[in-house]
Amino acid sequence: MTVEKLDKSRVKLVFDVTADEFEKALDKAFERENAKVTIKGFRKGHAPRSVFEKTYGVEALFESALNVVLDSKFQEAIKDEAAKNFLGRPEAGLEEKIERGKDFKVSLTWDVYPEVTLPNYKGVEVKAKNLKVTAKEVDEAIKAITKKDAVKETKTEQVIAKNDYATFDFVGTVDGVEFPGGKAENYELQIGSGQFIPGFEDQMIGLKAGETKDLTVTFPKDYQEATLAGKEAVFKVTVHEVKVEKFPRLTAEYIAGLKLEGVTTSEELKASKKAELEAKKATEEKDRQLNDIINYVLDNAKVDMPKTLVDEKVNQLKSQYEQQAKMYNIPFETFLGFMGTNLEAFNENMEKQGARQALFQVVAQKIIEVEKLAPSQEALEAKAEEEAKLHNSTKDKMLKTNVAKYYSDLAYKALVDLLIENAKEI
């Protein structure tokens, strides 16, 4: 057996097949093929070899005999130490023409787990964390809490300002012709919410109740209704009423009703929300830094990626979306339409995502190997014990069922900690 390295982390194993070896394979092939045919004058599968070959020719046994040979070479290959890196099933090949009585060569070509050359993954420069929480952000967070209890009151001066609620009629036209969905009466809209076409709400600001005005806007080029995409439209708007949103005062009684632990005053409420926002920002900033580090490492790693690993990830991703379509009981291409894409664009996107995920898998595994981050048996058992308490189970049962997940989770956490701790903030 000789081994030839190919591109894309593939290896070709070439085997010599002797004339005697092939003759024995022909014997087995005859037993298989003869059992399938009936030759006049003989019961099915009982014709002599000479009669079979005279009827069909010895070449009729070549394909079956070749399969016997390839199966034997496959068994030989997977006993080799290198087989631990083989991925999927091999591609069989015939290196030389088969002629009875002559030696020839066959091959098995496998994808193999790729070699990885890592960049310097320690000391990767990342933008420093921004953990500052402003008073405005705290106020907005508290406003979000009290919004459910807010009421709309008629505005004294019936002039629209940003964030006011306007009730109005509108009729939209393109080239002087009304279009479906472009007309409504007594429609209520919070100005500045961004629900309407860009420019529409801005032009509403300053209008008064009872006033009528033509607003000229342009539909976005990627507007979902293709017949309107990119076209200029005129909306005749008549304002009926303007309301303002009034939020409850942060009295002790109101704060008590929120039932937030340790919060009884407005100052404590602000402190509580600020702490929440700081924790959220800390998580978001850590995720941002990690994402930047990972992208740097992946972009600079050298990996001759095998197709098998990419295809595996692509198929996993596609399967997830296909299952969602089945869950909603709609055709897959219809489901993609709801997502704003088509089959061609979807497949292209899945290929890109799958390739990136496969690259991350091999690069992450290499760092885990180099840094010896694989979790110990004790760590796996501790994780199983923790999970067992949550699921009213036993450590052994949880470990048996979830050991691969625990291994992956713990190794990934160790990898994240290593990358973040060794990053250089700038």
LUMMARBA-21224 format. One line per 2 residues: for each residue x, y, z of N, C-alpha, C. Coordinates in steps of 0.1 Angstrom, whole numbers, plus 5000, padded with zeros to 4 digits. Atoms other than C-alpha are relative to their C-alpha. Last residue first. Example, Ala and Ser with C-alpha at 12.3 -4.5 7.8 and 13.67 -1.06 7.14 Angstrom:
2
4991:4989:5000:5137:4989:5071:4992:5011:5008 | 5009:4988:5000:5123:4955:5078:5009:5012:5000
***
This chain:
426
4993:4988:5005:4937:5488:5229:4990:5012:5000 | 5009:4989:5003:4929:5457:5249:5007:5013:4995
4994:4987:4997:4953:5428:5245:4990:5011:4997 | 5002:4989:5010:4937:5394:5246:5007:5013:5005
4987:4997:5006:4952:5367:5269:4999:5010:4989 | 4990:4996:4989:4923:5365:5294:5013:5004:4993
5004:4987:4994:4897:5365:5265:5011:5005:5010 | 4999:4990:5010:4914:5337:5245:4997:5014:5006
4986:4998:5004:4920:5315:5275:5001:5011:4990 | 4993:4994:4989:4885:5320:5290:5015:5003:4996
5004:4986:4999:4869:5312:5257:5008:5008:5011 | 4995:4993:5012:4889:5280:5253:4997:5015:5000
4986:4998:4998:4881:5269:5288:5007:5007:4989 | 4999:4990:4989:4844:5275:5282:5015:5003:5003
5003:4987:5006:4846:5256:5249:5002:5011:5010 | 4988:4997:5009:4863:5226:5266:4998:5014:4994
4989:4997:4991:4836:5226:5293:5012:5004:4992 | 5003:4988:4992:4807:5228:5269:5012:5004:5008
5000:4989:5009:4821:5202:5245:4999:5013:5007 | 4987:4998:5004:4829:5177:5272:5002:5012:4991
4992:4994:4989:4796:5182:5288:5014:5002:4996 | 5004:4986:4998:4778:5177:5255:5008:5006:5011
4994:4992:5012:4798:5145:5247:4997:5015:5001 | 4985:4998:4999:4791:5132:5282:5006:5008:4989
4996:4987:5004:4753:5138:5280:5015:5002:5000 | 5008:4994:5011:4735:5105:5282:5007:5012:4994
5002:5010:5011:4760:5084:5302:4993:5007:4988 | 4987:5001:5006:4770:5114:5324:4999:4991:4988
4997:4988:5007:4734:5122:5332:5013:4999:4992 | 5010:4999:5011:4726:5086:5341:5003:5012:4992
4996:5010:5010:4758:5083:5362:4991:5000:4988 | 4987:4996:5007:4752:5115:5381:5003:4990:4989
4988:5004:4994:4716:5105:5390:5012:5005:4991 | 4995:5012:5006:4683:5123:5381:5013:4996:5008
5004:5011:4992:4661:5149:5395:5004:4987:4995 | 5009:5008:5007:4668:5172:5366:4995:4988:5008
5010:4992:5007:4685:5201:5384:4989:4991:4993 | 5008:4994:4990:4703:5178:5408:4989:5009:4994
5009:5010:4994:4715:5156:5380:4991:5006:5011 | 5012:5002:5009:4729:5186:5361:4990:4990:5006
5007:4987:5000:4753:5195:5390:4987:4999:4992 | 5006:4999:4986:4763:5159:5394:4992:5012:5001
5012:5009:5000:4769:5156:5356:4993:5001:5014 | 5010:4995:5008:4791:5187:5357:4988:4991:5000
5005:4989:4992:4811:5173:5386:4989:5007:4992 | 5009:5005:4990:4815:5141:5367:4994:5011:5009
5011:5005:5006:4829:5159:5337:4990:4994:5010 | 5009:4989:5004:4852:5179:5358:4988:4995:4993
5006:4994:4988:4865:5148:5375:4991:5011:4997 | 5012:5009:4996:4870:5130:5342:4993:5006:5012
4996:5013:4993:4892:5159:5332:4988:4992:5003 | 5004:5001:4986:4881:5186:5307:5004:4986:5005
5010:5011:4999:4902:5190:5275:4996:4998:5015 | 5012:4995:4994:4921:5223:5277:4989:4990:5002
5005:5010:4990:4955:5209:5271:4988:5004:5008 | 5001:4994:4987:4967:5241:5255:4996:4990:5011
4987:4994:4997:4978:5224:5222:5001:5005:5015 | 4990:5011:5000:4948:5201:5221:5013:5006:5005
5004:5008:4988:4922:5228:5230:5011:4990:5002 | 4996:4992:4989:4939:5251:5204:4998:4992:5013
4985:5000:5000:4937:5223:5178:5005:5008:5012 | 4995:5013:4995:4900:5216:5186:5016:5000:5001
5002:5001:4985:4892:5253:5183:5005:4987:5005 | 4990:4991:4994:4909:5254:5148:4998:5000:5016
4986:5005:5000:4891:5223:5137:5010:5009:5006 | 4999:5013:4993:4856:5233:5148:5015:4995:5000
5000:4997:4985:4860:5270:5138:5002:4987:5007 | 4987:4994:4997:4869:5259:5102:5001:5003:5015
4990:5011:5001:4838:5237:5101:5014:5005:5003 | 5002:5009:4989:4816:5265:5113:5010:4989:5001
4995:4993:4989:4830:5289:5087:4999:4992:5013 | 4985:4999:5001:4826:5264:5059:5006:5007:5012
4995:5013:4997:4790:5257:5071:5015:5000:4999 | 5001:5002:4986:4782:5294:5072:5006:4986:5004
4990:4991:4993:4795:5300:5037:5000:4997:5015 | 4986:5004:5003:4778:5269:5023:5010:5009:5007
4997:5012:4992:4745:5278:5041:5015:4995:4997 | 4998:4995:4986:4745:5313:5026:5004:4988:5009
4988:4993:5000:4749:5299:4990:5004:5004:5015 | 4989:5010:5002:4722:5274:4996:5013:5006:5001
5000:5008:4988:4698:5301:5009:5012:4990:5000 | 4993:4992:4990:4707:5324:4980:5001:4993:5013
4986:4998:5004:4698:5296:4955:5008:5009:5010 | 4992:5012:4998:4667:5285:4974:5014:5002:4996
5004:5011:5009:4652:5320:4978:5010:4988:5001 | 4989:5005:5008:4653:5347:5005:4994:4989:4990
4995:4990:5009:4631:5370:5025:5011:4995:4991 | 4987:4995:4995:4626:5346:5054:5006:5011:4991
5003:4993:4988:4589:5342:5044:5013:5006:5007 | 5005:4987:5004:4602:5333:5010:4996:5008:5011
4988:4991:5003:4624:5306:5025:4995:5014:4996 | 4993:4996:4987:4593:5291:5041:5011:5009:4998
5009:4989:4994:4576:5291:5007:5005:5005:5013 | 4997:4987:5008:4607:5273:4993:4990:5011:5004
4987:4994:4996:4604:5247:5021:5002:5013:4993 | 4989:5004:5009:4567:5239:5015:5013:5008:5003
5000:4993:5012:4546:5246:5046:5011:4996:4991 | 5008:5007:5011:4536:5224:5075:4999:5009:4988
5011:4991:5004:4548:5249:5102:4992:4994:4988 | 5008:4996:4988:4568:5222:5118:4989:5009:4997
5009:5011:4998:4579:5209:5084:4991:5003:5012 | 5011:5000:5010:4593:5243:5076:4990:4989:5002
5009:4989:4997:4612:5244:5109:4988:5001:4990 | 5008:5005:4989:4626:5209:5102:4990:5011:5004
5010:5009:5005:4639:5221:5069:4990:4995:5010 | 5010:4992:5007:4656:5251:5086:4989:4991:4994
5007:4992:4990:4674:5228:5110:4989:5008:4994 | 5010:5009:4993:4683:5203:5083:4992:5008:5010
5011:5001:5008:4700:5230:5063:4989:4992:5006 | 5007:4987:5001:4723:5238:5091:4987:5000:4992
5006:4998:4987:4732:5202:5098:4992:5013:5000 | 5012:5008:4999:4737:5196:5061:4993:5002:5013
5010:4995:5009:4761:5225:5058:4987:4992:5001 | 5006:4988:4993:4780:5214:5089:4989:5006:4991
5006:5004:4987:4786:5179:5075:4993:5012:5006 | 5014:5006:5004:4793:5192:5040:4992:4996:5012
5009:4989:5004:4821:5213:5055:4986:4995:4997 | 5004:4992:4988:4836:5184:5073:4991:5012:4997
5009:5008:4991:4835:5161:5043:4996:5008:5012 | 5014:4998:5004:4849:5188:5019:4991:4993:5010
5006:5011:5008:4883:5187:5037:4985:5003:4998 | 5013:5005:4995:4897:5221:5048:4995:4989:4991
5004:5006:5013:4934:5227:5040:4987:4992:5003 | 5007:5013:4999:4938:5248:5072:4996:4996:4985
4998:5007:5013:4961:5278:5078:4994:4986:5001 | 4996:5014:4999:4948:5300:5106:5002:4994:4986
4985:5001:5002:4948:5338:5099:5005:4985:5002 | 4995:4994:5013:4911:5344:5092:5015:4998:4998
5004:5008:5011:4901:5319:5119:5005:5006:4987 | 4994:5013:5000:4922:5335:5146:4996:4992:4987
4986:4999:5003:4911:5370:5137:5007:4987:4999 | 4999:4997:5015:4875:5360:5135:5014:5002:4996
5002:5012:5008:4878:5343:5169:5001:5003:4985 | 4988:5009:4999:4894:5373:5185:4998:4988:4991
4989:4994:5008:4867:5397:5171:5013:4991:5001 | 5003:5001:5014:4839:5374:5183:5011:5006:4991
4998:5014:5004:4855:5371:5217:4997:4998:4985 | 4985:5003:5000:4858:5409:5220:5002:4986:4996
4995:4992:5012:4821:5414:5210:5015:4997:4999 | 5004:5007:5012:4809:5386:5234:5007:5007:4987
4992:5012:5001:4829:5402:5262:4997:4992:4988 | 4987:4996:5003:4813:5436:5254:5010:4988:4999
5000:4996:5014:4778:5421:5253:5014:5003:4996 | 5002:5012:5008:4783:5403:5286:5001:5003:4985
4988:5008:4998:4797:5434:5303:5000:4987:4992 | 4989:4995:5008:4770:5455:5288:5013:4992:5001
5003:5003:5013:4743:5433:5303:5011:5005:4990 | 4998:5015:5002:4759:5434:5337:4998:4996:4985
4986:5002:4999:4762:5472:5335:5003:4985:4997 | 4994:4996:5012:4726:5474:5324:5015:4998:4999
5004:5010:5010:4714:5453:5353:5006:5004:4986 | 4992:5012:4998:4735:5474:5377:4996:4990:4990
4986:4997:5005:4720:5506:5363:5009:4987:5001 | 5000:5001:5015:4685:5491:5366:5014:5003:4995
5003:5014:5004:4690:5484:5403:5001:4999:4985 | 4988:5007:4998:4706:5518:5410:4999:4985:4995
4990:4995:5010:4677:5536:5393:5013:4992:5002 | 5004:5005:5013:4652:5515:5413:5010:5004:4989
4997:5014:5000:4671:5522:5445:4996:4993:4987 | 4985:5001:5001:4670:5559:5438:5004:4985:4999
4996:4997:5014:4633:5557:5430:5015:4999:4998 | 5000:4985:5004:4626:5540:5463:5005:5002:4986
5011:4993:4994:4616:5505:5475:4999:5015:4997 | 5002:4987:5006:4639:5481:5456:4987:5006:5006
4991:4990:4995:4654:5452:5475:4998:5014:4994 | 4993:5003:4987:4636:5426:5454:5010:5011:5004
4986:5002:5003:4614:5442:5427:5008:4998:5013 | 4996:5012:4994:4577:5439:5434:5014:4996:4996
4991:5007:5010:4567:5465:5409:5005:4987:5005 | 5008:5008:5009:4538:5475:5432:5008:4992:4989
5003:5012:4992:4563:5488:5458:4992:4990:4991 | 4988:5008:5000:4576:5512:5431:4997:4987:5008
4999:5006:5014:4540:5525:5425:5013:4991:5000 | 5011:5010:5002:4534:5530:5462:5002:4993:4987
4997:5012:4992:4568:5547:5468:4990:4989:4998 | 5003:4999:4985:4560:5571:5440:5004:4987:5007
4994:5010:4992:4577:5569:5406:4998:5002:5015 | 4990:4995:4991:4552:5589:5387:5006:4989:5008
5002:4998:4986:4533:5571:5360:5012:5006:5008 | 4995:5011:4993:4540:5578:5323:4998:5002:5015
4997:4996:4987:4520:5601:5301:5004:4987:5008 | 5000:5011:4990:4520:5595:5264:5005:5005:5013
4987:5001:4994:4509:5625:5243:5000:4988:5010 | 4999:5004:4986:4480:5626:5220:5014:4999:5004
4987:5002:4995:4473:5644:5187:5000:4997:5015 | 4997:4998:4986:4440:5642:5169:5014:4997:5003
5013:4998:4992:4424:5644:5134:5003:5003:5015 | 4999:5003:4986:4453:5648:5110:4987:5003:5007
5009:4991:4992:4446:5646:5073:5001:4996:5014 | 5002:5003:4986:4474:5630:5051:4991:5011:5006
5008:4989:4995:4476:5629:5013:4996:4996:5015 | 5011:5004:4990:4504:5604:5007:4993:5013:5004
5005:4989:4993:4525:5609:4975:4988:4995:5009 | 5014:5000:4997:4547:5581:4962:4996:5013:5007
5004:4988:4992:4581:5579:4945:4984:4999:5002 | 5009:4990:5007:4590:5544:4933:4997:5011:5010
4993:4989:5007:4620:5524:4944:4992:5011:4994 | 4986:4999:4996:4600:5492:4952:5007:5011:4992
4998:4986:4994:4563:5498:4945:5015:5003:5003 | 5006:4990:5009:4556:5469:4921:5002:5014:5005
4991:4997:5012:4581:5447:4940:4994:5011:4991 | 5009:4999:5012:4560:5448:4972:5008:5005:4988
5005:5014:5002:4587:5437:4998:4990:5000:4988 | 5013:5001:4995:4606:5470:4994:4993:4987:4996
5002:5014:4996:4642:5464:4985:4986:4998:5006 | 4998:5008:5012:4645:5497:4965:4998:4985:5003
4986:5005:5001:4630:5516:4994:5001:4990:4988 | 5000:5014:4995:4597:5534:4986:5015:4995:4999
4996:5010:5010:4602:5571:4980:5001:4986:5007 | 4990:5009:4996:4583:5598:4999:5004:4990:4989
4994:5007:5011:4562:5629:4992:5011:4991:5006 | 4986:5004:4997:4538:5640:5019:5006:4992:4989
4995:5011:5008:4507:5659:5009:5015:4997:5004 | 4987:4997:5007:4492:5679:5037:5003:4988:4991
4998:5010:5011:4458:5682:5055:5013:5004:4992 | 4992:4995:5012:4454:5701:5088:5002:4988:4990
5008:4993:5010:4426:5694:5112:5007:5004:4988 | 5013:5007:5002:4449:5686:5141:4991:5008:4991
5010:4998:4989:4482:5703:5135:4988:4992:4997 | 5014:5000:5005:4513:5692:5115:4990:5002:5012
5004:4986:5002:4547:5701:5130:4986:5002:4995 | 4996:4991:4989:4562:5666:5127:4996:5014:4996
5012:4998:4992:4543:5646:5100:5003:5010:5012 | 5008:4990:5006:4572:5651:5075:4987:5003:5008
4994:4988:4998:4595:5631:5098:4992:5012:4995 | 5003:4996:4987:4570:5603:5099:5007:5014:5003
5014:4997:4997:4570:5599:5062:4997:5006:5013 | 5004:4987:5005:4607:5602:5055:4986:5004:5003
4991:4990:4996:4615:5565:5056:4996:5014:4995 | 4989:4998:5009:4584:5545:5049:5009:5011:5005
5004:4996:5014:4562:5539:5080:5013:5002:4991 | 5009:5010:5006:4568:5520:5112:4997:5003:4985
4993:5007:5011:4599:5540:5123:4991:4990:4993 | 4999:5014:4997:4586:5548:5158:5006:4992:4988
4986:5003:4996:4593:5585:5153:5002:4985:5003 | 4991:4993:5009:4556:5595:5153:5015:4998:5005
4990:4992:4992:4536:5570:5172:5010:5005:4991 | 4986:5003:5002:4508:5560:5148:5008:5009:5010
4992:4995:4989:4470:5558:5150:5015:4996:4999 | 4989:5009:4997:4450:5553:5118:5009:5007:5011
4998:5000:4985:4417:5570:5118:5011:4991:5004 | 5007:4989:4993:4411:5561:5081:5003:4998:5015
5006:5004:4987:4434:5540:5059:4994:5013:5006 | 5010:4992:4995:4448:5539:5023:4995:4995:5014
4995:4987:4998:4480:5526:5007:4989:5010:5005 | 4994:4999:4987:4472:5489:5011:5005:5014:5003
5005:5008:4989:4465:5485:4974:5008:5001:5013 | 4995:5013:5001:4477:5514:4952:4994:4992:5012
4999:5007:4987:4460:5547:4944:5005:4985:4998 | 5009:5012:4999:4469:5562:4910:5002:4994:5014
5014:4996:5000:4483:5597:4906:4991:4989:5002 | 5003:4995:5013:4518:5585:4895:4985:5003:4999
4988:5000:5008:4519:5565:4927:4996:5004:4986 | 5001:5002:5014:4492:5573:4952:5014:5000:4994
4987:5000:5008:4488:5570:4989:4997:4998:4986 | 5002:5006:5013:4457:5580:5009:5012:5001:4992
4991:4998:5011:4459:5589:5045:4996:4992:4988 | 5004:5007:5012:4436:5595:5075:5012:5001:4990
5001:4993:5012:4450:5605:5109:4995:4991:4989 | 5011:5007:5006:4454:5598:5146:4997:5007:4987
5008:4993:5009:4488:5610:5159:4989:4991:4994 | 5009:5009:5007:4506:5597:5189:4990:5008:4992
5014:4998:4998:4535:5619:5200:4992:4989:4992 | 5005:5009:4989:4570:5605:5201:4985:5002:5003
4994:5014:5000:4584:5633:5179:4995:4993:5013 | 4986:5000:4997:4561:5664:5179:5004:4985:5000
4992:5013:4999:4527:5668:5163:5014:5003:5003 | 4989:5000:5010:4508:5700:5171:5008:4988:5002
5002:5011:5009:4474:5698:5189:5010:5002:4988 | 4997:4994:5013:4485:5721:5217:5000:4989:4990
5006:4986:4999:4468:5707:5248:5002:5007:4987 | 4990:4989:4999:4477:5671:5238:4993:5013:5000
5001:4990:5011:4449:5646:5244:5010:5011:5003 | 5009:4989:4997:4462:5620:5269:5000:5010:4988
4999:4989:5010:4476:5586:5263:4990:5010:5003 | 5013:4997:5006:4482:5564:5294:5002:5011:4989
5002:4986:5006:4513:5547:5306:4987:5001:4994 | 5010:4992:4992:4510:5516:5329:4998:5014:4995
5013:5008:4999:4527:5492:5305:4989:5007:5008 | 5008:4998:5013:4553:5519:5297:4987:4992:5001
5012:4993:4997:4565:5519:5334:4991:5001:4988 | 5008:5007:4990:4591:5492:5329:4987:5007:5002
5005:5013:5006:4603:5506:5295:4992:4992:5011 | 5011:4996:5008:4606:5541:5311:4994:4987:4994
5012:4998:4990:4628:5526:5338:4988:5003:4992 | 5003:5013:4994:4652:5513:5311:4988:5001:5009
5007:5008:5010:4650:5546:5292:4996:4986:5005 | 5014:4994:5001:4659:5565:5324:4992:4992:4989
5007:5004:4988:4689:5542:5330:4985:5005:4999 | 5002:5014:5002:4701:5547:5294:4992:4995:5012
5011:5001:5010:4697:5585:5298:4997:4985:4998 | 5012:4997:4993:4718:5584:5330:4988:4998:4991
5003:4985:4998:4746:5568:5311:4986:5001:5007 | 5015:4999:5002:4760:5533:5315:4996:5014:5003
5007:4988:4994:4797:5530:5309:4985:4999:4997 | 5010:5005:4990:4810:5494:5303:4992:5012:5006
5007:4988:4995:4829:5501:5271:4989:4996:5009 | 5014:5001:4997:4853:5472:5267:4995:5014:5004
5004:5001:4985:4886:5479:5251:4985:5000:5002 | 5004:4987:4995:4890:5473:5213:4995:4998:5015
5014:4998:5001:4908:5440:5207:4997:5014:5006 | 5004:4987:4996:4944:5431:5200:4985:5002:4998
5007:4994:5011:4952:5394:5199:4994:5014:5005 | 4996:4987:5002:4977:5387:5227:4993:5007:4988
4999:4993:4987:4974:5350:5225:5005:5014:4997 | 5014:4998:4995:4960:5334:5193:5001:5007:5014
4998:4997:4986:4993:5337:5174:4987:5004:5006 | 4994:4987:4999:4983:5320:5142:5003:5002:5015
5007:4990:4993:4976:5282:5142:5008:5014:4999 | 4989:4991:4996:4987:5258:5115:4994:5012:5007
5003:4986:4997:4961:5231:5114:5012:5007:5004 | 4990:4994:4991:4964:5197:5098:4997:5014:5001
4989:4991:5006:4932:5184:5084:5010:5004:5011 | 5000:4989:4991:4912:5153:5095:5012:5009:4997
4994:5002:4987:4913:5131:5064:4999:5012:5009 | 4997:4987:4993:4892:5129:5033:5006:4996:5014
5008:4995:4988:4896:5095:5018:5003:5014:5003 | 4996:4986:4997:4907:5080:4984:4991:5005:5011
5011:4994:4991:4907:5043:4980:5005:5014:5004 | 4998:4990:4990:4928:5029:4951:4988:5003:5008
5012:4993:4997:4932:4999:4929:5003:5010:5010 | 5001:4991:4988:4962:4985:4911:4986:5006:5002
5004:4987:5003:4968:4956:4886:4999:5008:5014 | 5001:4992:4988:4984:4922:4884:4995:5014:4996
4990:4990:4998:4976:4901:4853:4998:5008:5013 | 4986:5005:5000:4959:4868:4848:5011:5010:5001
4998:5013:4993:4926:4883:4839:5014:4994:4998 | 4999:5011:5009:4929:4919:4827:5003:4987:5008
5000:5014:4995:4917:4948:4847:5001:4990:4988 | 5010:5009:5006:4927:4982:4834:5001:4986:5005
4996:5006:5013:4948:5002:4858:4989:4991:4995 | 4989:4993:5005:4942:5027:4887:5005:4994:4986
4992:5010:5007:4907:5016:4894:5012:5007:4993 | 4995:4998:5014:4892:5039:4920:5007:4988:4994
4992:5011:5006:4871:5038:4952:5004:5004:4985 | 5004:5000:5014:4860:5070:4970:5009:4989:4993
4990:4997:5011:4863:5065:5007:4994:5000:4986 | 4997:5011:5008:4835:5068:5033:5010:5003:4989
5011:5005:5009:4834:5094:5060:5005:4987:4993 | 5013:4994:4998:4866:5110:5075:4990:4994:4990
5009:5001:5012:4898:5092:5080:4987:5005:5003 | 5003:4986:5006:4920:5105:5108:4991:5000:4988
5007:4992:4989:4919:5073:5130:4997:5014:4995 | 5015:5000:5002:4927:5054:5098:4993:5008:5010
5004:4987:5006:4964:5065:5100:4985:5001:4999 | 5000:4989:4990:4971:5037:5125:4994:5013:4994
4988:4992:4999:4962:5011:5098:4998:5011:5011 | 4992:5006:4989:4934:4986:5105:5013:5008:5002
5006:4995:4988:4910:5008:5084:5007:4994:5012 | 4997:4986:4998:4932:5003:5053:4995:5004:5014
4986:4998:4998:4932:4965:5054:5003:5014:5004 | 4998:5006:4987:4894:4963:5058:5015:5001:5003
5006:4991:4990:4891:4987:5028:5003:4995:5014 | 4991:4989:4998:4915:4966:5008:4995:5010:5010
4988:5006:4993:4894:4935:5013:5010:5011:5003 | 5004:5002:4986:4862:4955:5004:5012:4994:5009
5000:4987:4993:4880:4967:4973:4995:4999:5015 | 4986:4995:4998:4889:4932:4962:5000:5013:5008
4994:5009:4990:4854:4919:4967:5014:5004:5004 | 5006:4996:4987:4840:4949:4949:5005:4991:5011
4993:4987:4996:4864:4942:4920:4995:5004:5014 | 4987:5004:4994:4851:4906:4919:5008:5012:5005
5003:5007:4987:4815:4919:4915:5013:4996:5006 | 5005:4989:4991:4826:4943:4887:4998:4994:5014
4989:4991:4996:4847:4916:4870:4995:5010:5010 | 4997:5001:4986:4821:4888:4870:5010:5011:5005
5012:4997:4993:4805:4897:4837:5002:4999:5015 | 5000:4985:4997:4840:4899:4822:4987:5003:5008
4994:4998:4987:4841:4861:4825:5000:5014:5004 | 4986:4995:5001:4817:4859:4796:5005:5002:5014
4999:4986:4998:4779:4856:4799:5014:5006:4998 | 5012:4993:5003:4770:4822:4785:5002:5015:5001
5002:5002:5014:4805:4806:4782:4987:5009:4996 | 4990:4991:5008:4814:4821:4816:4997:4999:4985
5002:4986:4998:4783:4806:4832:5008:5009:4992 | 5012:4996:5007:4787:4773:4815:4997:5014:5002
4997:5000:5014:4823:4770:4827:4988:5004:4991 | 4992:4987:5003:4814:4780:4862:5002:5001:4985
4985:5001:4998:4788:4752:4864:5007:5013:4996 | 4992:5002:5012:4751:4762:4866:5015:4999:5003
4993:5012:5001:4734:4757:4899:5008:4997:4987 | 4988:5000:4991:4723:4792:4909:5008:4987:4999
4994:4987:4997:4688:4787:4894:5012:4999:5010 | 5008:4993:4990:4683:4751:4884:5007:5013:5003
4995:5001:4986:4701:4741:4852:4991:5008:5009 | 4995:5013:4998:4691:4733:4816:5005:4998:5014
5008:5011:5006:4687:4769:4805:5006:4986:5003 | 4995:5004:5014:4706:4792:4827:4993:4988:4996
5004:5013:5004:4689:4809:4857:5004:4998:4985 | 5004:5002:5013:4706:4839:4873:4995:4985:4998
5010:4990:5005:4711:4855:4907:4993:4996:4987 | 5012:5001:4992:4729:4827:4925:4989:5008:4995
5006:5012:5004:4755:4827:4897:4987:4997:5007 | 5008:4997:5012:4763:4863:4905:4993:4988:4995
5010:4990:4998:4773:4857:4942:4991:5001:4987 | 5010:5005:4990:4791:4824:4938:4989:5010:5002
5009:5010:5006:4808:4837:4907:4990:4994:5009 | 5009:4993:5009:4820:4868:4925:4991:4990:4993
5010:4995:4991:4836:4846:4952:4989:5007:4992 | 5007:5012:4994:4856:4827:4926:4988:5004:5009
5009:5005:5010:4864:4859:4908:4992:4988:5005 | 5012:4991:4999:4878:4873:4941:4990:4996:4989
5008:5004:4989:4901:4842:4942:4988:5009:5001 | 5006:5013:5004:4913:4850:4907:4991:4995:5011
5012:4997:5008:4919:4886:4917:4992:4987:4996 | 5010:4994:4991:4942:4875:4945:4987:5003:4992
5005:5011:4992:4961:4852:4921:4989:5005:5009 | 5009:5008:5009:4965:4880:4895:4993:4989:5008
4993:5010:5009:4979:4902:4922:4990:4992:4992 | 5008:5012:5000:4962:4934:4934:5006:4990:4991
4998:5010:5011:4985:4961:4944:4991:4989:5002 | 4997:5014:4996:4970:4989:4966:5003:4991:4987
4999:5008:5012:4970:5027:4963:5005:4986:5004 | 4993:5012:4997:4958:5048:4992:5000:4991:4988
5003:5011:5009:4949:5083:4981:5009:4988:5004 | 4989:5009:5002:4948:5110:5008:4995:4988:4991
5004:5014:5005:4926:5140:5010:5013:4992:4998 | 4998:5010:4989:4932:5172:5031:4994:4986:4996
5013:5000:4992:4918:5196:5004:5000:4988:5011 | 5006:4987:4995:4947:5188:4981:4988:4998:5008
5006:4991:5010:4962:5153:4978:4995:5013:5006 | 5008:4989:4995:4986:5132:4998:4995:5009:4989
4998:4987:5007:4996:5099:4983:4992:5011:5005 | 5009:4989:4996:4999:5067:5004:5004:5013:4992
4993:4988:5000:5013:5034:4991:4990:5011:5003 | 5008:4988:5000:5000:5000:5000:5009:5012:5000
***
